[in-house]
Amino acid sequence: MQDKPNSERIADASATNWVDRYAPRAIHPYAKMARWDRPIGYWLLFWPCAISLALAAVARPATGFNFYYLGLFFLGAIAMRGAGCTLNDIVDRNIDGKVERTRLRPIPSGQISVPQAFVFLAAQCLVGLVILWQFNDFTKILGLSSIGLVIIYPFMKRITYWPQLFLGLAFNWGALMGWAAMFGELHYPAYYLYAGAILWTIAYDTIYALQDREDDALIGVKSTARLFGDHAQQISGLFYLGAAILWFLAADGAGAGPVYYWVMWVAPAILAWQILTLKPDQTPNCLIRFKSNFWVGLSFTLALYIEYAI
């Protein structure tokens, strides 16, 4: 018997994802709208927060590494990534059904109505607001100031070939938030970290968008993957190089020592592997390299944490 739509796996979700395997069927549409079956998104939202916390610990070891804040940022990343994806699905409801990779998303497949999606969006935003209110006043204001970027991002693919830039601006706000949570203000290492993370996002989301180039061209959706064309691999490599340089400046400005530099090589090595082995016309190849950015964020965080601890 053919599976019902709400049990069908979304194209870029793992065959072993926990939602399809274990979650109650009643919550499948909402879990998939929040992308709980594709955790790489909330990990990529979380890592800039974690890196920023670790960078602050290196800069001022006496303050320590705040694991409580780390937990808050992780929960906040899940909630706000889900909220962002829900908003994106509401805005793109007439586009997603025309793209092979997104046609089974809950709204175009008829599993969730637009009013239901708005209620779910509000619930996730409320969770994010409760988490944000655990931080100091400066961090609260800083967090709220990102709302504009979150709202405008879903519309950018209709306006500019650089939606990945706007994703980077919104998705890496945590690079500022972690530092702000520890210091109650911002200093230039946090800005370097944020700028580098934006370049990182432009590159990895270009790799991700390579999967949709043909469909996007047919329906008029813009992306850096389309803009860069046959040079997407090389240009993405240049963005990764820029990210690595800015991250070096961030760590140097925070006072990182030799321990950090001995460990940090793992992150740029993964980025180099992505570019050198990328096959832009092969969807599985692009998806694997996109998902490997989990290890980039983890290795960067651990490098800073080990520097702080030792």
C-alpha positions as CSV (number, residue, x, y, z in Angstrom):
1,M,0.0,0.0,0.0
2,Q,1.3,3.5,-0.8
3,D,2.1,5.7,2.2
4,K,-0.2,8.6,2.9
5,P,1.3,12.0,2.2
6,N,1.9,12.8,5.9
7,S,4.2,9.8,6.2
8,E,6.2,10.5,3.0
9,R,9.8,11.5,3.6
10,I,10.8,15.0,2.4
11,A,13.4,14.8,-0.3
12,D,16.4,16.1,1.7
13,A,15.6,14.4,5.0
14,S,17.6,11.4,6.1
15,A,15.9,8.0,5.6
16,T,16.5,7.3,9.3
17,N,15.3,10.7,10.6
18,W,13.5,10.4,14.0
19,V,10.3,12.2,12.9
20,D,9.4,9.6,10.3
21,R,10.5,6.7,12.4
22,Y,9.3,7.6,15.9
23,A,7.2,10.8,16.2
24,P,3.4,10.4,16.5
25,R,1.8,10.7,13.1
26,A,-0.4,13.6,14.4
27,I,2.6,15.9,14.7
28,H,4.4,14.8,11.5
29,P,3.2,17.8,9.4
30,Y,4.3,20.3,12.1
31,A,7.6,18.6,12.8
32,K,8.4,18.6,9.1
33,M,7.4,22.3,8.7
34,A,9.8,23.1,11.5
35,R,12.4,20.8,9.8
36,W,12.8,18.7,12.9
37,D,13.4,15.8,10.5
38,R,16.3,17.8,9.0
39,P,18.4,18.9,12.0
40,I,21.3,20.3,10.1
41,G,19.4,23.6,9.9
42,Y,19.1,24.2,13.6
43,W,22.7,23.0,14.1
44,L,23.9,25.7,11.6
45,L,21.9,28.3,13.5
46,F,23.3,27.1,16.8
47,W,27.0,26.9,16.0
48,P,27.6,30.6,15.6
49,C,26.1,31.0,19.1
50,A,28.3,28.3,20.5
51,I,31.4,29.6,18.7
52,S,30.7,33.1,20.0
53,L,30.4,31.9,23.6
54,A,33.7,30.0,23.2
55,L,35.3,33.1,21.7
56,A,34.2,35.1,24.7
57,A,35.6,32.6,27.1
58,V,39.0,32.8,25.3
59,A,38.9,36.6,25.5
60,R,38.1,36.6,29.2
61,P,38.8,33.2,30.8
62,A,37.8,34.4,34.2
63,T,34.2,34.6,33.1
64,G,34.3,30.9,32.2
65,F,32.3,29.0,29.5
66,N,28.6,29.3,30.3
67,F,27.0,25.9,29.6
68,Y,23.6,27.2,30.8
69,Y,23.7,29.8,28.0
70,L,24.8,27.1,25.6
71,G,21.7,25.1,26.4
72,L,19.5,28.1,26.0
73,F,21.0,28.9,22.6
74,F,20.5,25.3,21.5
75,L,16.8,25.4,22.4
76,G,16.4,28.8,20.9
77,A,18.0,27.6,17.7
78,I,15.5,24.8,17.4
79,A,12.6,27.1,18.1
80,M,13.7,30.0,15.8
81,R,14.8,27.8,13.0
82,G,11.4,26.2,13.1
83,A,9.7,29.6,13.1
84,G,11.8,30.8,10.2
85,C,11.0,27.7,8.2
86,T,7.3,28.0,9.0
87,L,7.3,31.6,7.8
88,N,9.3,30.6,4.7
89,D,6.7,27.9,3.9
90,I,3.8,30.3,4.3
91,V,5.5,32.8,1.9
92,D,6.6,30.1,-0.6
93,R,3.4,28.0,-0.5
94,N,2.7,28.7,-4.2
95,I,6.3,27.9,-5.2
96,D,7.1,24.8,-3.2
97,G,4.6,22.7,-5.1
98,K,6.4,23.4,-8.3
99,V,9.8,22.2,-7.1
100,E,10.6,18.5,-6.9
101,R,12.5,18.8,-3.6
102,T,9.8,20.8,-1.8
103,R,6.5,19.5,-3.2
104,L,5.8,17.3,-0.2
105,R,6.2,20.1,2.3
106,P,3.1,20.3,4.6
107,I,1.4,23.4,3.0
108,P,1.6,22.5,-0.7
109,S,0.8,18.9,0.0
110,G,-2.4,20.0,1.9
111,Q,-1.4,18.6,5.3
112,I,-1.5,22.0,7.0
113,S,-3.6,25.1,6.2
114,V,-2.2,28.6,6.2
115,P,-4.1,29.6,9.4
116,Q,-2.7,26.6,11.2
117,A,0.8,27.5,10.0
118,F,0.4,31.0,11.4
119,V,-0.7,29.6,14.8
120,F,2.4,27.2,14.8
121,L,4.6,30.2,13.9
122,A,3.3,32.2,16.8
123,A,3.9,29.3,19.2
124,Q,7.5,28.9,18.2
125,C,8.1,32.6,18.4
126,L,6.7,32.6,21.9
127,V,9.2,29.9,22.9
128,G,12.0,31.9,21.4
129,L,10.9,35.0,23.3
130,V,10.8,33.1,26.6
131,I,14.4,31.9,26.0
132,L,15.6,35.3,24.9
133,W,14.3,36.8,28.2
134,Q,16.8,34.8,30.2
135,F,19.7,37.0,29.0
136,N,20.8,40.5,29.9
137,D,19.0,43.5,28.5
138,F,21.6,44.3,25.8
139,T,21.2,40.7,24.5
140,K,17.4,41.0,24.6
141,I,17.5,44.1,22.5
142,L,20.1,42.7,20.1
143,G,18.0,39.5,19.7
144,L,14.8,41.5,18.9
145,S,16.7,43.6,16.4
146,S,17.2,40.6,14.1
147,I,13.4,40.2,13.5
148,G,13.5,42.4,10.4
149,L,16.1,40.3,8.8
150,V,14.1,37.1,9.6
151,I,11.0,38.6,8.1
152,I,12.5,39.9,4.8
153,Y,14.6,36.8,4.0
154,P,11.9,34.7,2.4
155,F,11.1,37.4,0.0
156,M,14.7,38.0,-1.2
157,K,14.7,35.1,-3.7
158,R,12.1,37.1,-5.7
159,I,14.1,40.3,-5.6
160,T,17.8,39.6,-5.8
161,Y,20.2,36.9,-6.8
162,W,21.7,37.2,-3.4
163,P,19.2,35.6,-1.0
164,Q,22.1,33.7,0.5
165,L,23.5,37.0,1.7
166,F,20.3,37.8,3.6
167,L,20.2,34.3,5.0
168,G,23.7,34.8,6.3
169,L,22.8,38.1,7.9
170,A,19.9,36.5,9.7
171,F,21.2,33.0,10.4
172,N,24.4,34.1,12.0
173,W,23.1,36.7,14.4
174,G,24.1,34.2,17.2
175,A,27.7,35.1,16.4
176,L,26.9,38.4,18.1
177,M,24.5,37.1,20.7
178,G,26.9,34.7,22.4
179,W,29.5,37.5,22.9
180,A,26.8,39.9,24.0
181,A,25.4,37.4,26.6
182,M,28.8,37.2,28.2
183,F,30.0,40.9,28.0
184,G,26.8,42.9,27.8
185,E,28.2,44.7,24.8
186,L,30.0,44.0,21.5
187,H,33.7,44.2,20.5
188,Y,35.5,43.7,17.2
189,P,36.2,40.0,17.6
190,A,32.5,39.3,17.6
191,Y,32.1,41.5,14.4
192,Y,34.8,39.5,12.7
193,L,33.2,36.3,13.7
194,Y,29.8,37.5,12.4
195,A,31.3,38.7,9.0
196,G,33.1,35.4,8.5
197,A,30.0,33.4,9.4
198,I,28.0,35.3,6.7
199,L,30.6,34.3,4.1
200,W,30.4,30.8,5.3
201,T,26.7,30.7,4.9
202,I,26.7,32.2,1.4
203,A,29.0,29.4,0.3
204,Y,27.3,26.5,2.0
205,D,23.8,27.7,1.0
206,T,25.1,28.2,-2.6
207,I,26.1,24.5,-2.5
208,Y,22.7,23.6,-1.1
209,A,20.9,25.7,-3.8
210,L,22.7,23.9,-6.6
211,Q,20.1,21.1,-6.1
212,D,17.3,23.4,-7.3
213,R,18.9,25.4,-10.1
214,E,16.8,23.9,-12.9
215,D,13.5,24.2,-11.0
216,D,14.4,27.7,-9.8
217,A,15.2,28.8,-13.4
218,L,11.8,27.5,-14.6
219,I,9.8,29.3,-11.9
220,G,11.9,32.5,-11.7
221,V,13.4,32.0,-8.3
222,K,16.9,33.7,-7.9
223,S,19.9,32.4,-6.0
224,T,23.7,32.7,-5.9
225,A,23.8,29.1,-7.4
226,R,22.1,30.5,-10.5
227,L,24.1,33.7,-10.4
228,F,27.5,32.0,-10.2
229,G,26.6,29.4,-12.8
230,D,29.5,27.2,-13.9
231,H,31.8,29.1,-11.5
232,A,29.8,28.2,-8.3
233,Q,32.4,25.8,-7.1
234,Q,35.3,28.3,-7.4
235,I,33.4,31.3,-6.1
236,S,32.1,29.3,-3.1
237,G,35.7,28.4,-2.4
238,L,36.7,32.1,-2.3
239,F,33.9,32.8,0.2
240,Y,35.1,29.9,2.4
241,L,38.6,31.4,2.2
242,G,37.3,34.8,3.3
243,A,35.4,33.2,6.2
244,A,38.6,31.5,7.3
245,I,40.6,34.7,7.2
246,L,37.9,36.6,9.2
247,W,37.7,33.8,11.8
248,F,41.5,34.0,12.2
249,L,41.1,37.7,12.9
250,A,38.3,37.0,15.4
251,A,40.4,34.4,17.3
252,D,43.5,36.6,17.2
253,G,41.5,39.6,18.5
254,A,40.2,37.4,21.4
255,G,43.7,36.4,22.3
256,A,43.7,32.8,21.1
257,G,47.0,31.0,21.5
258,P,48.9,28.1,19.9
259,V,46.6,25.4,21.2
260,Y,43.7,26.9,19.2
261,Y,45.7,27.1,16.0
262,W,46.9,23.5,16.4
263,V,43.2,22.3,16.7
264,M,41.5,24.8,14.3
265,W,42.9,23.3,11.1
266,V,40.1,20.7,11.1
267,A,37.5,23.3,10.1
268,P,39.3,24.8,7.0
269,A,40.3,21.2,6.0
270,I,36.6,20.3,5.8
271,L,35.8,23.4,3.8
272,A,38.6,22.6,1.4
273,W,37.4,19.0,1.0
274,Q,33.9,20.3,0.2
275,I,35.2,22.5,-2.6
276,L,37.7,20.1,-4.0
277,T,35.2,17.2,-4.2
278,L,32.1,19.1,-5.1
279,K,30.1,17.9,-8.1
280,P,27.6,20.7,-8.8
281,D,25.4,18.6,-11.0
282,Q,25.0,15.8,-8.6
283,T,22.3,16.3,-5.9
284,P,23.6,13.7,-3.4
285,N,27.1,15.1,-3.6
286,C,25.9,18.7,-2.9
287,L,23.7,17.6,0.0
288,I,26.5,15.6,1.7
289,R,28.9,18.5,1.4
290,F,26.3,21.0,2.7
291,K,25.6,18.7,5.7
292,S,29.3,18.4,6.5
293,N,29.2,22.0,7.8
294,F,27.9,20.5,11.0
295,W,31.5,19.3,11.6
296,V,32.9,22.7,10.6
297,G,30.9,24.4,13.4
298,L,31.7,21.7,15.9
299,S,35.4,21.7,15.3
300,F,35.6,25.6,15.4
301,T,33.7,25.5,18.8
302,L,35.9,22.8,20.2
303,A,39.1,24.5,19.1
304,L,38.2,27.6,21.0
305,Y,36.9,25.7,24.0
306,I,40.1,23.6,24.2
307,E,42.1,26.8,24.0
308,Y,40.1,28.3,26.9
309,A,40.2,25.1,29.0
310,I,44.0,24.5,28.6
